[in-house]
């Protein structure tokens, strides 16, 4: 499905830009703890951007499991990485409570990917 390749590529681009911004733009503005949180956000965004590209490539036919996996992964990036980016720059600790929602979405998406591939 081309859409997941596009969403994955856009997220990979954003992860690279966010990583560069974190390394150069936030270097002396955030503590080591919050820079580490920023880096974690970029790392997981990139992993799952690549996962989305993979889903897009292997979706030769319309597979409900792959489609759902792609959307779960997309929303996982929003919740997981998004909450960590905001947490890093605002240091509002309650935002950390949103991050596990993204983690659960990531795990569910990988499980659905395994199930979809297993069925083929």
C-alpha positions in Angstrom: 0.0 0.0 0.0 1.6 3.2 -1.2 0.1 5.2 1.6 2.2 3.4 4.3 5.4 3.8 2.3 4.6 7.6 2.1 3.7 7.9 5.8 6.9 5.9 6.7 9.1 8.0 4.5 7.7 11.2 5.9 8.2 9.9 9.4 11.8 8.9 8.6 12.5 12.4 7.3 11.0 13.9 10.4 13.0 11.6 12.6 16.2 12.6 10.9 15.3 16.3 11.1 14.3 16.0 14.8 17.5 14.1 15.6 19.6 16.8 14.0 17.6 19.5 15.8 18.0 17.7 19.1 21.8 17.3 18.6 22.4 20.8 17.4 19.5 23.0 18.4 18.7 21.7 21.8 22.3 20.7 22.9 22.8 23.5 25.4 19.1 24.1 26.1 18.0 20.8 27.7 19.6 18.7 30.4 21.1 15.4 29.5 18.0 13.6 30.8 15.7 15.5 28.5 18.1 15.2 25.5 18.0 11.5 26.1 14.2 11.5 26.0 14.4 13.5 22.8 16.8 10.9 21.3 14.5 8.1 22.4 11.7 9.7 20.5 13.7 10.1 17.3 15.0 6.5 17.6 11.6 4.9 18.0 10.1 7.2 15.3 12.8 6.0 12.9 12.3 2.3 13.8 8.6 2.5 13.2 8.9 4.6 10.1 10.9 1.7 8.6 8.2 -0.6 9.9 5.6 1.4 8.0 7.7 1.2 4.8 8.0 -2.5 5.3 4.2 -2.8 5.7 3.7 -0.8 2.6 6.1 -3.0 0.6 4.6 -6.3 1.6 1.0 -5.2 1.3 0.6 -6.7 -2.2 -3.1 -7.4 -1.7 -5.5 -5.7 0.7 -4.9 -7.3 4.0 -7.0 -6.2 6.9 -4.3 -7.2 9.4 -1.6 -5.3 7.6 -3.8 -2.3 7.1 -4.6 -2.2 10.8 -1.0 -2.8 11.7 0.0 0.2 9.6 -2.5 2.5 11.3 -1.6 1.3 14.8 2.1 1.9 14.0 1.3 5.4 12.7 -0.7 6.3 15.8 2.0 4.7 17.9 4.5 7.2 16.5 2.1 10.1 17.3 1.5 8.9 20.9 5.0 7.6 21.7 7.4 9.9 20.0 5.0 12.8 20.0 4.6 12.7 23.8 8.3 12.3 24.3 9.1 15.3 22.1 6.7 17.5 24.0 7.9 16.1 27.3 11.5 16.9 26.4 10.8 20.5 25.5 8.2 21.4 28.1 9.4 19.1 31.0 5.7 18.5 31.9 6.1 15.1 33.5 2.4 14.0 33.2 3.0 13.8 29.4 5.0 10.7 30.2 1.7 8.9 31.0 0.7 9.1 27.3 3.9 7.4 26.1 2.9 3.9 27.1 -0.2 4.2 24.9 2.1 4.6 22.0 4.2 1.6 23.2 1.1 -0.6 23.3 0.1 0.5 19.8 3.6 -0.4 18.6 3.5 -3.8 20.1 0.0 -4.5 18.7 1.1 -3.4 15.3 4.1 -5.8 15.3 1.9 -8.6 16.5 -0.6 -7.9 13.6 2.3 -7.8 11.2 3.4 -11.3 12.3 -0.1 -12.6 12.1 -0.6 -11.2 8.6 2.6 -12.6 7.3 2.0 -16.0 9.0 -1.3 -16.3 7.1 0.3 -15.8 3.7 
